Amino acid sequence: MLDAYQARIRAHRNNLSRYRRLLKTRLSDLERQFIERRLAEEQAALEALAADALPAFTLPGQPPALATLGAER
């Protein structure tokens, strides 16, 4: 089960990297808004997954409080 969580976390992190790379390219305003929205959604999904999968796990560059976000449910 931990492997499934790790795979999902890896997928979200890969998506975040892809969206950040896309934001460095030339985009229309509409495209940029879409990518920024997807980036925020992916980040939120990753934080929620990390909190549910590994309550003591913290993401690199994130304050420890985000790691306990899902523990309050």
Secondary structure, DSSP 8 states (H G I E B T S, - for coil): -HHHHHHHHHHHHHHHHHHHHHHTS---HHHHHHHHHHHHHHHHHHHHHHHHH-TT---TTS-GGGGGGGGG-
